């Protein structure tokens, strides 16, 4: 006879049992073990479960080996937790169709209740990257956990900045934790597991299929007190996360972008619909009461003072011309009437001082300074 944990693992691996049917089965039979002991006819009387589905549940439950799933999880350093365990995040239980089983590599901590999610385009611009770094760094340094989905683009930037800032970050995946997607984030996965957690509701070997990602978005917002959207086309999955956040009663924030960029259509549209426009971390903090005390404590401890950088006139002029969108060295030279030779020396110093970043093709962009 399987244990209660093993019973829940079995039910979670049955394709016909989604989160809502899972809940109804447990409520009807009282436990996972009782569900697995039931006949197809017994299961068919549960509200919302047709006879064919009941037969599928009955047949598949006999074929699934929970011990193999537990062994595979252990081999990958993954813990399987269920909604009846204390480790299960209380915030997720406020989501209507919350998953009853979670796969976790890393750990949840009590301070993760103070969390903000970052979502956006997989093809971010330099502006989007800079905005994400600027906001995520301040929040992470203040002790606020950064939540995202480990996708390419804005998600990756948010996780990376949180780690570089010595903060915590949670990554919600649209695949099983035995799979690594996107593959170039394999090392990032390991770092997140050490300073946060990789999280999935999907069994270990589930591939990153397209339909999984909209489903995982409700967990990104569910684990967070608010969701920040940075660059998203009109059809972006980031907007699904924003919508689920609003449905969950969470604050939705949007970073405004250029009216000429297709990646600004999403956040600019959200602002029109009532999302809160974000220019700095304090714009987020001031809307979420639970974060205010944490932020005030951080500001007091670090005694942050905004001061003008002391630069000589030529360097200041060059620094002011460079923005968060790349500019070419020739453009700077013509605009300011400075020779390429002199300009190259000053740009080299600005790069060494980590005030600007040199991009391929002699393009330059301003860097976000750390607190």
Secondary structure, 3 states (H helix, E strand, C coil): CCCHHHHHHHHHHCCCCCHHHHHHHHHHHCCHHHHHHCCHHHHHCCCCCCHHHHHHHHHHHHHCCHHHHHHHHHHCCCEEEECCCCCCCHHHHHCCCCCCEEEEEECCCHHHHCEEEEEECCCCCHHHHHHHHHHHHHHHHCCCEEEECCCCCHHHHHHHHHHHCCCCEEEECCCCCCCCCCHHHHHHHHHHHHCEEEEECCCCCCCCCHHHHHHHHHHHHHCCCEEEEECCCCCCHHHHHHHHHHHCCCEEEEECCCCCCHHHHHHHHHHHCCCEECCCHHHHHCCCHHHHHHHHHHHHHHCCCCCCCCCCHHHHHHHHHCCCCCEEHHHHHHHHCCCHHHHHHHHHHHHHCCCEEEECCCEEEECCCCC
